[in-house]
Amino acid sequence: MRAVVYTESGDSSVLELVEREPAEPGPGEVRVRIVRAGVNPTDWKFRAGGMGELAFPEIVPGQDGAGVVDAVGPEVTDLAVGDRVWTMLAQHQRPGGTAQEQVVIPADRVTVLPDAASYDLGASLGVPAVTAHRALTTSEDGPDRLAPGALSGMTVLVAGGAGAVGNAAIQLARWAGATVVSTVSSDEKGRLATAAGAHHVVNYRDGDAAAAIRDLAPDGVDLVVEVAPAQNLRLDVGVIKPRGTIAIYANNGGDEVTLSVRETFSTNARFQWVLLYTVGQEALRRAAEDITAAVADGGFGVGEEHGLPLHHHPLERTAEAHAAVEDGAIGKVLIDVGDH
Ligand SMILES: NC(=O)c1ccc[n+]([C@@H]2O[C@H](COP(=O)([O-])OP(=O)(O)OC[C@H]3O[C@@H](n4cnc5c(N)ncnc54)[C@H](OP(=O)(O)O)[C@@H]3O)[C@@H](O)[C@H]2O)c1
């Protein structure tokens, strides 16, 4: 089978297409024949060496993918050969990710894909949607599960709603009944955030974004899903409701923040830090179930009409796919790995 590997850190030129024997699933594992793989910033950050030394001598990148189960290991009871599935954290603490034709994954990181859902959609869920689910389910006065109505009466502010995680946060929050406000840097990104389901879009380059959000939500927002805290935390503190939650999942635009303690504790708000890799199996399971329910319900989609333009690259050009994500591609970058 064909696989893309790297054996040293570096720019996308370290990625190489090779032939490898498919592995056999062990206890609690399944093997998935990947049709589509999704690329996320974490894939190039790991490859570039930004997360420390390589943990394995040879790594196949890719946490996210969608395909068909083609072998089932011992002790797996809830998945069968032929199941269409989506994956999460396929490469977490493992050498083999989704940029290969057949990948062995722990069964608890594999979820059955609803019949009507495409492989493009399945491969776009993992990292972005699970991160968004976590950010939306940790607030003091809010739900720990998402379902229609779960966020009714709540206002959610999604920073950067044209990003992959931002898009997922808008779609899930809207499906769960929230009023959604999103910030963006351009009109084009505003159109995408609106297509994703945002009720209100604020161009943060255009005047006083905090005042614009206050106009839309005079009592403040219940939840913030934040990608760029170095730029936005003062704004977030300025618009959060008492006992609201500011969920921070990235350090885009800077790694350090300065806040006024008095101004911040006056909000009685929480900062919820979000990192997928240490969120724990129970949170991953809840996210997989709720995200799959949203997909089955027609509440989550991909493509321009859902605010997430798709960019396809063939497996042999995985380096281009990584470079596209690193360069800030708008939408979802996918790798065409195999046929269905
Ligand atoms: N903690 C975790 O577990 C976790 C999980 C997933 C992703 N991440 C991280 O999250 C980040 C985003 O991932 P992604 O896949 O969504 O990337 P992406 O699709 O490239 O989106 C990044 C978005 O950030 C927005 N942004 C940057 N500065 C902003 C600002 N000051 N205010 C509002 N929006 C701003 C950009 O939009 P504008 O042009 O509109 O500013 C862009 O749409 C990456 O750093 C990734 O590594 C972390």
Ligand as a Chemical Component Dictionary entry (heavy atoms), coordinates in Angstrom:
data_LIG
# 
_chem_comp.id                   LIG 
_chem_comp.type                 NON-POLYMER 
_chem_comp.pdbx_formal_charge   0 
_chem_comp.three_letter_code    LIG 
# 
loop_
_chem_comp_atom.comp_id 
_chem_comp_atom.atom_id 
_chem_comp_atom.alt_atom_id 
_chem_comp_atom.type_symbol 
_chem_comp_atom.charge 
_chem_comp_atom.model_Cartn_x 
_chem_comp_atom.model_Cartn_y 
_chem_comp_atom.model_Cartn_z 
_chem_comp_atom.pdbx_ordinal 
LIG N1  N1  N 0  -5.964  23.202 21.204 1  
LIG C1  C1  C 0  -6.284  22.281 20.317 2  
LIG O1  O1  O 0  -6.518  21.120 20.650 3  
LIG C2  C2  C 0  -6.381  22.681 18.881 4  
LIG C3  C3  C 0  -7.193  21.951 18.018 5  
LIG C4  C4  C 0  -7.354  22.389 16.709 6  
LIG C5  C5  C 0  -6.632  23.485 16.251 7  
LIG N2  N2  N 1  -5.793  24.118 17.103 8  
LIG C6  C6  C 0  -5.058  25.306 16.645 9  
LIG O2  O2  O 0  -6.036  26.255 16.328 10 
LIG C7  C7  C 0  -5.557  27.121 15.330 11 
LIG C8  C8  C 0  -6.598  27.238 14.240 12 
LIG O3  O3  O 0  -6.765  26.000 13.587 13 
LIG P1  P1  P 0  -7.704  25.911 12.297 14 
LIG O4  O4  O 0  -7.576  24.554 11.758 15 
LIG O5  O5  O -1 -9.026  26.462 12.592 16 
LIG O6  O6  O 0  -6.889  26.932 11.350 17 
LIG P2  P2  P 0  -7.383  27.860 10.166 18 
LIG O7  O7  O 0  -8.445  27.175 9.394  19 
LIG O8  O8  O 0  -6.155  28.337 9.482  20 
LIG O9  O9  O 0  -8.070  29.103 10.914 21 
LIG C9  C9  C 0  -7.356  30.014 11.684 22 
LIG C10 C10 C 0  -8.261  31.228 11.840 23 
LIG O10 O10 O 0  -7.750  32.065 12.853 24 
LIG C11 C11 C 0  -8.296  33.336 12.576 25 
LIG N3  N3  N 0  -7.631  34.409 13.316 26 
LIG C12 C12 C 0  -6.332  34.694 13.401 27 
LIG N4  N4  N 0  -6.155  35.813 14.158 28 
LIG C13 C13 C 0  -7.387  36.205 14.559 29 
LIG C14 C14 C 0  -7.873  37.268 15.373 30 
LIG N5  N5  N 0  -7.034  38.168 15.922 31 
LIG N6  N6  N 0  -9.202  37.360 15.608 32 
LIG C15 C15 C 0  -10.056 36.477 15.063 33 
LIG N7  N7  N 0  -9.641  35.437 14.263 34 
LIG C16 C16 C 0  -8.322  35.325 14.026 35 
LIG C17 C17 C 0  -8.089  33.465 11.070 36 
LIG O11 O11 O 0  -9.106  34.259 10.531 37 
LIG P3  P3  P 0  -9.004  35.792 10.225 38 
LIG O12 O12 O 0  -8.232  36.000 8.942  39 
LIG O13 O13 O 0  -10.436 36.161 10.132 40 
LIG O14 O14 O 0  -8.306  36.430 11.351 41 
LIG C18 C18 C 0  -8.316  32.035 10.572 42 
LIG O15 O15 O 0  -9.603  31.918 9.973  43 
LIG C19 C19 C 0  -4.221  26.556 14.889 44 
LIG O16 O16 O 0  -3.195  27.255 15.551 45 
LIG C20 C20 C 0  -4.260  25.130 15.385 46 
LIG O17 O17 O 0  -2.988  24.583 15.605 47 
LIG C21 C21 C 0  -5.661  23.767 18.399 48 
# 
loop_
_chem_comp_bond.comp_id 
_chem_comp_bond.atom_id_1 
_chem_comp_bond.atom_id_2 
_chem_comp_bond.value_order 
_chem_comp_bond.pdbx_ordinal 
LIG N1  C1  SING 1  
LIG C1  O1  DOUB 2  
LIG C1  C2  SING 3  
LIG C2  C3  SING 4  
LIG C2  C21 DOUB 5  
LIG C3  C4  DOUB 6  
LIG C4  C5  SING 7  
LIG C5  N2  DOUB 8  
LIG N2  C6  SING 9  
LIG N2  C21 SING 10 
LIG C6  O2  SING 11 
LIG C6  C20 SING 12 
LIG O2  C7  SING 13 
LIG C7  C8  SING 14 
LIG C7  C19 SING 15 
LIG C8  O3  SING 16 
LIG O3  P1  SING 17 
LIG P1  O4  DOUB 18 
LIG P1  O5  SING 19 
LIG P1  O6  SING 20 
LIG O6  P2  SING 21 
LIG P2  O7  DOUB 22 
LIG P2  O8  SING 23 
LIG P2  O9  SING 24 
LIG O9  C9  SING 25 
LIG C9  C10 SING 26 
LIG C10 O10 SING 27 
LIG C10 C18 SING 28 
LIG O10 C11 SING 29 
LIG C11 N3  SING 30 
LIG C11 C17 SING 31 
LIG N3  C12 SING 32 
LIG N3  C16 SING 33 
LIG C12 N4  DOUB 34 
LIG N4  C13 SING 35 
LIG C13 C14 SING 36 
LIG C13 C16 DOUB 37 
LIG C14 N5  SING 38 
LIG C14 N6  DOUB 39 
LIG N6  C15 SING 40 
LIG C15 N7  DOUB 41 
LIG N7  C16 SING 42 
LIG C17 O11 SING 43 
LIG C17 C18 SING 44 
LIG O11 P3  SING 45 
LIG P3  O12 DOUB 46 
LIG P3  O13 SING 47 
LIG P3  O14 SING 48 
LIG C18 O15 SING 49 
LIG C19 O16 SING 50 
LIG C19 C20 SING 51 
LIG C20 O17 SING 52 
# 
